[in-house]
């Protein structure tokens, strides 16, 4: 037995208790889906307690298959390896033919050997010395235990032995789908696609809803869903929602309505220096975002999804202060997940670049929130004022219901 194979290590899944098998079976299903989506069908997956062994009769396909494992959450590390018999002579012979399994383009090396099979005839330290001596004798290389140019990894199990030289880091996290589904409000900016990626990392399959006021540029939204789909079990469900009726009514809010609302609530009215056209915009964005949350919750409940999510990052903009988020989230009937809440912009941009959404997010597109973003936004909105203003919008409940009814027809 001298078979080439692909090893997948579980990582975090290994820590699960009685539910571990559920997580591992989901990981296997996701790996199978990824391979099949990329035209690999002739392979087998063997499940062990701490890893998967993937084989293919055409082992030349294994390096290509390995390249797609970087799209699957739930994997700690993975590597191309050779599977040997659990036999001491087999290991000695293998060391003498090391050039058949890796290119000799280095001068220093070491062996890293671990035994799960404690009945094996040699212990790890003795085996390291003996195999090292064979490689030094046959190939003129030098042992360097501190900073070797090449590490030969050997793992000894009861039924077989694994040999490999390179470890590749996986995405970590949990297999997509094992935690359920979430509906993400996808804006088209830099943040929300990164939020989607982080939600997937915790085992959530992500559906998207996007509110628009013009059809131009929707291809950008669809392209973001497509770019993220390999991480999302190739799901790319996007609901494009025409929010123009909301904009029309919210744009009617005037300064005097805000002032009168403050007086009726016995709240202090301070004299403002800013022009009227700046002042009366301040609550519009809050009202619009509350409407988006209400509609997203309604859609999520129809889809039997238990949570919605946003790309909010605390205090990044005025509508993302603690006070603003409290007022906006207050109308939600579902839990709202904000995976980027504590991230700074540099971290978000770095991840966007890594997953390939950054350049797409920079494409010109006027999103809904930019329409109602004042020059001097409010950072501590008052819930009582917002609620009073919403009541003053003619037929607001009917408008929301009208938009809601059209949502299911908007799936792309």
Wavefront OBJ file of the C-alpha trace (Angstrom):
o trace
v 0.000 0.000 0.000
v 1.528 3.287 -1.111
v -1.489 5.449 -1.978
v -1.660 9.172 -2.439
v -4.518 10.795 -0.518
v -5.889 14.061 0.805
v -6.177 14.539 4.577
v -8.686 16.946 6.149
v -8.386 17.816 9.834
v -11.502 18.965 11.701
v -10.161 21.530 14.120
v -12.973 23.028 16.202
v -15.361 20.199 15.305
v -13.164 17.798 17.251
v -14.169 19.621 20.459
v -17.873 18.958 20.007
v -19.442 16.453 22.339
v -22.324 14.132 21.531
v -23.246 16.266 18.506
v -19.808 15.902 16.905
v -21.052 13.435 14.308
v -23.703 15.923 13.128
v -21.021 18.531 12.471
v -18.693 16.061 10.753
v -21.443 14.677 8.517
v -22.325 18.231 7.486
v -18.677 18.931 6.698
v -18.512 15.795 4.556
v -21.692 16.823 2.707
v -20.254 20.302 2.056
v -16.961 18.873 0.770
v -18.820 16.516 -1.557
v -20.931 19.414 -2.856
v -17.830 21.565 -3.448
v -16.051 18.808 -5.350
v -19.106 18.005 -7.471
v -19.704 21.677 -8.289
v -16.151 21.728 -9.638
v -16.543 18.541 -11.702
v -14.896 16.010 -9.397
v -17.033 12.901 -8.939
v -14.776 9.851 -8.670
v -13.558 10.032 -5.068
v -14.134 8.416 -1.690
v -14.159 9.960 1.784
v -13.256 7.887 4.835
v -14.244 9.329 8.202
v -11.985 8.901 11.218
v -12.500 10.356 14.680
v -10.148 13.306 14.052
v -9.811 13.571 10.269
v -11.079 12.629 6.823
v -9.087 10.664 4.242
v -10.025 11.471 0.639
v -8.866 9.195 -2.186
v -9.269 9.286 -5.946
v -8.324 6.508 -8.430
v -6.760 9.272 -10.517
v -4.516 10.719 -7.821
v -3.301 13.430 -10.216
v -6.638 15.147 -9.504
v -5.974 15.398 -5.768
v -3.918 18.652 -5.911
v -6.730 20.308 -7.899
v -9.306 19.008 -5.443
v -7.243 20.320 -2.542
v -7.334 23.850 -3.969
v -11.116 23.976 -3.490
v -10.975 23.052 0.201
v -10.081 26.693 0.904
v -13.751 27.445 0.242
v -15.121 25.047 2.871
v -15.637 26.158 6.463
v -15.052 23.654 9.261
v -11.540 22.621 8.160
v -8.547 23.349 10.385
v -5.768 22.078 8.106
v -5.500 19.872 5.028
v -2.641 18.348 3.100
v -1.650 15.977 0.341
v -0.175 12.802 1.801
v 0.890 9.237 1.135
v -0.760 6.348 2.940
v 1.617 3.490 3.881
v 1.124 0.119 5.523
v 1.613 -0.041 9.272
v 4.950 -1.779 8.856
v 8.435 -0.773 9.997
v 10.215 -2.043 6.874
v 7.741 -0.127 4.722
v 8.737 3.091 6.504
v 12.458 2.391 6.111
v 12.026 1.701 2.384
v 9.975 4.850 2.034
v 12.735 6.975 3.601
v 15.248 5.491 1.168
v 13.065 6.554 -1.777
v 12.176 9.980 -0.447
v 12.925 11.593 -3.834
v 9.950 9.728 -5.309
v 7.622 11.713 -3.061
v 9.152 15.181 -2.896
v 11.630 17.191 -4.899
v 15.072 17.375 -3.276
v 15.562 21.148 -3.511
v 16.669 21.676 0.087
v 19.716 20.849 2.209
v 18.344 20.663 5.770
v 15.418 18.666 7.142
v 13.879 17.009 10.161
v 11.292 14.337 10.876
v 8.146 15.135 12.893
v 6.718 11.780 14.007
v 3.695 11.049 16.185
v 2.205 7.681 17.114
v -1.458 7.077 17.782
v -0.583 3.377 17.690
v 1.501 2.947 20.837
v 2.070 -0.734 19.966
v 4.248 0.201 17.007
v 7.665 -1.449 17.359
v 9.656 1.810 17.496
v 8.885 4.913 19.537
v 8.777 8.327 17.863
v 12.210 9.543 18.983
v 14.017 6.353 17.928
v 12.251 6.361 14.578
v 13.176 10.005 13.966
v 16.844 9.218 14.509
v 16.834 6.092 12.333
v 14.917 7.644 9.425
v 17.037 10.779 9.642
v 20.175 8.660 9.357
v 18.843 6.966 6.213
v 18.121 10.312 4.529
v 21.527 11.719 5.519
v 23.284 8.591 4.208
v 21.408 8.305 0.919
v 20.987 11.961 -0.009
v 23.733 13.854 1.773
v 21.310 16.168 3.567
v 21.732 17.627 7.047
v 19.425 17.403 10.041
v 18.333 20.752 11.507
v 15.866 20.452 14.360
v 15.371 24.202 14.849
v 14.977 25.761 11.396
v 14.838 23.007 8.778
v 14.114 23.861 5.167
v 11.862 20.807 4.927
v 9.845 18.892 7.520
v 8.839 15.267 6.925
v 5.660 14.535 8.865
v 4.819 10.934 9.757
v 1.661 9.935 11.631
v 1.381 6.311 12.766
v -2.115 4.832 13.202
v -3.174 1.302 14.013
v -4.004 0.331 10.436
v -1.816 2.644 8.358
v 0.848 5.356 8.329
v 0.536 8.843 6.815
v 3.461 10.778 5.314
v 3.313 14.412 4.170
v 5.511 17.492 3.862
v 3.251 20.537 3.611
v 0.296 21.642 5.756
v -2.285 24.013 4.312
v -4.399 26.142 6.618
v -8.166 25.797 6.267
v -10.820 28.436 6.927
v -11.683 27.072 10.372
v -15.115 27.757 11.809
v -18.135 25.494 11.390
v -19.611 23.838 8.280
v -22.093 26.124 6.526
v -25.675 25.112 7.275
v -25.021 23.395 10.593
v -26.164 26.523 12.495
v -29.188 27.196 10.278
v -29.919 30.143 7.991
v -29.793 33.925 8.322
v -31.109 36.772 6.155
v -28.497 39.477 5.585
v -29.300 43.040 4.554
v -26.796 43.409 1.712
v -26.049 47.053 0.971
v -23.467 46.730 -1.785
v -20.753 48.429 0.273
v -17.575 46.925 1.687
v -18.947 45.817 5.050
v -21.984 43.635 4.418
v -20.239 41.050 2.154
v -17.597 40.625 4.880
v -20.393 40.219 7.428
v -21.860 37.480 5.209
v -18.505 35.692 5.142
v -18.201 35.839 8.941
v -21.724 34.477 9.368
v -20.873 31.584 7.065
v -17.805 30.911 9.186
v -20.076 30.236 12.161
v -22.087 27.674 10.219
v -24.899 29.874 8.884
v -26.134 29.677 5.317
v -26.807 33.237 4.176
v -29.739 34.539 2.140
v -29.646 38.172 1.030
v -32.103 41.011 0.726
v -31.228 44.305 -0.919
v -33.341 47.469 -0.949
v -32.942 49.610 -4.045
v -34.295 52.844 -5.507
v -32.979 52.371 -9.029
v -32.520 49.230 -11.075
v -29.219 50.391 -12.511
v -26.347 48.726 -10.702
v -28.232 45.678 -9.456
v -25.762 43.494 -11.306
v -23.235 44.539 -8.670
v -25.438 43.087 -5.917
v -25.906 39.846 -7.829
v -22.152 39.686 -8.500
v -21.442 39.958 -4.758
v -23.807 37.053 -4.077
v -22.090 35.064 -6.814
v -18.616 35.846 -5.470
v -19.600 34.629 -1.987
v -21.474 31.541 -3.189
v -18.524 29.072 -3.019
v -18.271 29.792 0.725
v -22.064 29.532 1.085
v -22.611 25.992 -0.222
v -23.127 27.636 -3.628
v -26.361 29.253 -2.423
v -26.932 32.750 -3.831
v -30.556 33.631 -3.094
v -30.977 37.410 -3.386
v -34.219 39.339 -2.853
v -34.139 42.687 -4.655
v -36.742 44.935 -3.039
v -38.036 48.152 -4.598
v -38.059 50.628 -1.716
v -39.077 53.695 -3.731
v -42.478 53.992 -1.980
v -40.627 54.308 1.340
v -38.365 57.070 0.030
v -41.269 59.029 -1.346
v -43.091 59.174 1.975
v -40.035 59.670 4.175
v -38.907 62.587 2.015
v -42.070 64.469 3.098
v -40.840 64.770 6.666
v -40.142 68.416 7.495
v -38.356 70.282 10.250
v -41.571 71.577 11.775
v -42.833 68.032 12.271
v -39.751 67.189 14.294
v -40.013 70.359 16.385
v -43.696 69.803 17.118
v -43.008 66.182 18.064
v -40.349 67.281 20.516
v -42.694 69.817 22.115
v -45.550 67.333 22.405
v -43.219 64.940 24.197
v -42.011 67.717 26.532
v -38.467 67.305 25.249
v -36.081 70.224 25.136
v -35.925 72.024 21.803
v -32.542 73.614 21.263
v -32.022 76.327 18.740
v -30.225 74.944 15.731
v -27.713 76.795 13.635
v -27.854 74.418 10.652
v -30.115 75.224 7.691
v -33.552 73.657 7.572
v -32.714 71.352 4.647
v -29.977 69.769 6.762
v -31.877 69.581 10.020
v -35.009 67.848 8.775
v -32.958 65.042 7.196
v -31.601 63.870 10.515
v -34.307 61.385 11.413
v -35.044 60.193 7.892
v -32.242 57.654 7.741
v -33.221 56.185 11.116
v -36.828 55.796 9.958
v -35.692 54.228 6.691
v -33.467 51.698 8.452
v -36.281 50.796 10.839
v -38.458 50.106 7.815
v -35.752 47.890 6.327
v -35.519 45.909 9.569
v -39.294 45.439 9.726
v -39.449 44.221 6.126
v -36.407 41.970 6.499
v -37.950 40.345 9.569
v -41.178 39.748 7.683
v -39.323 38.113 4.787
v -37.183 36.013 7.133
v -40.247 34.705 8.940
v -41.880 33.750 5.631
v -38.696 31.891 4.685
v -38.596 30.224 8.134
v -35.293 31.925 8.916
v -34.689 32.657 12.589
v -32.434 35.722 12.419
v -31.489 38.726 10.299
v -28.033 40.293 10.062
v -26.340 43.519 9.050
v -22.812 44.748 8.374
v -22.963 47.368 11.132
v -19.679 48.298 12.809
v -20.045 50.158 16.097
v -19.696 53.951 15.754
v -18.348 53.723 12.205
v -21.094 56.115 11.087
v -23.797 58.075 12.908
v -26.491 55.451 12.353
v -24.258 52.844 13.996
v -23.801 54.421 17.413
v -25.187 52.513 20.379
v -28.111 54.936 20.592
v -28.885 54.693 16.872
v -28.648 50.910 16.793
v -30.917 50.654 19.842
v -33.607 52.733 18.120
v -33.253 50.868 14.808
v -33.130 47.365 16.296
v -36.079 48.070 18.583
v -38.537 47.265 15.783
v -37.059 43.836 15.039
v -39.125 40.764 15.818
v -36.050 38.551 15.353
v -32.531 38.467 16.712
v -30.187 40.761 14.747
v -26.657 39.488 14.240
v -23.874 42.056 13.707
v -20.668 40.039 13.184
v -18.559 43.140 12.430
v -19.697 45.145 15.443
v -16.213 45.398 16.988
v -14.164 45.433 13.772
v -12.325 48.502 12.549
v -12.350 49.505 8.884
v -8.849 48.226 8.166
v -9.801 44.736 9.348
v -12.933 44.795 7.210
v -11.070 45.952 4.109
v -8.344 43.331 4.602
v -10.927 40.538 4.744
v -12.821 41.967 1.750
v -9.586 41.842 -0.245
v -8.911 38.271 0.871
v -12.339 36.981 -0.198
v -12.443 38.961 -3.449
v -15.350 41.315 -2.717
v -13.404 44.543 -2.218
v -13.115 45.627 -5.852
v -16.756 44.735 -6.496
v -17.853 46.788 -3.494
v -15.978 49.822 -4.822
v -17.951 49.851 -8.068
v -20.083 52.966 -8.359
v -23.580 52.404 -7.021
v -25.884 54.731 -5.108
v -27.394 52.781 -2.266
v -30.559 53.708 -0.435
v -28.979 55.035 2.730
v -26.888 57.587 0.844
v -30.101 59.337 -0.224
v -30.977 60.308 3.350
v -27.497 60.777 4.834
v -27.301 64.396 6.096
v -24.092 66.385 6.314
v -24.423 66.639 10.092
v -26.206 63.419 11.099
v -27.834 62.725 14.416
v -25.871 60.356 16.652
v -28.302 60.036 19.561
v -31.784 59.762 18.101
v -34.746 59.686 20.475
v -37.047 56.729 20.143
v -40.099 58.786 21.081
v -39.430 61.267 18.278
v -38.924 58.531 15.687
v -42.145 56.801 16.667
v -44.061 60.086 16.544
v -42.701 60.887 13.099
v -43.603 57.440 11.802
v -47.191 57.990 12.950
v -47.283 61.264 11.043
v -46.368 59.587 7.738
v -49.632 59.124 5.884
v -50.533 55.470 5.322
v -47.124 54.334 6.604
v -48.398 50.922 7.708
v -50.162 50.419 4.383
v -47.014 51.395 2.453
v -44.913 48.944 4.419
v -47.476 46.222 3.784
v -47.527 47.015 0.064
v -43.739 46.681 -0.159
v -43.832 43.532 1.940
v -46.305 41.801 -0.363
v -44.023 42.306 -3.330
v -40.912 40.945 -1.614
v -41.454 37.270 -2.424
v -41.754 38.169 -6.103
v -38.320 39.800 -6.009
v -36.190 36.671 -5.598
v -33.376 36.399 -8.154
l 1 2 3 4 5 6 7 8 9 10 11 12 13 14 15 16 17 18 19 20 21 22 23 24 25 26 27 28 29 30 31 32 33 34 35 36 37 38 39 40 41 42 43 44 45 46 47 48 49 50 51 52 53 54 55 56 57 58 59 60 61 62 63 64 65 66 67 68 69 70 71 72 73 74 75 76 77 78 79 80 81 82 83 84 85 86 87 88 89 90 91 92 93 94 95 96 97 98 99 100 101 102 103 104 105 106 107 108 109 110 111 112 113 114 115 116 117 118 119 120 121 122 123 124 125 126 127 128 129 130 131 132 133 134 135 136 137 138 139 140 141 142 143 144 145 146 147 148 149 150 151 152 153 154 155 156 157 158 159 160 161 162 163 164 165 166 167 168 169 170 171 172 173 174 175 176 177 178 179 180 181 182 183 184 185 186 187 188 189 190 191 192 193 194 195 196 197 198 199 200 201 202 203 204 205 206 207 208 209 210 211 212 213 214 215 216 217 218 219 220 221 222 223 224 225 226 227 228 229 230 231 232 233 234 235 236 237 238 239 240 241 242 243 244 245 246 247 248 249 250 251 252 253 254 255 256 257 258 259 260 261 262 263 264 265 266 267 268 269 270 271 272 273 274 275 276 277 278 279 280 281 282 283 284 285 286 287 288 289 290 291 292 293 294 295 296 297 298 299 300 301 302 303 304 305 306 307 308 309 310 311 312 313 314 315 316 317 318 319 320 321 322 323 324 325 326 327 328 329 330 331 332 333 334 335 336 337 338 339 340 341 342 343 344 345 346 347 348 349 350 351 352 353 354 355 356 357 358 359 360 361 362 363 364 365 366 367 368 369 370 371 372 373 374 375 376 377 378 379 380 381 382 383 384 385 386 387 388 389 390 391 392 393 394 395 396 397 398 399 400 401 402 403 404 405 406 407 408 409 410 411 412
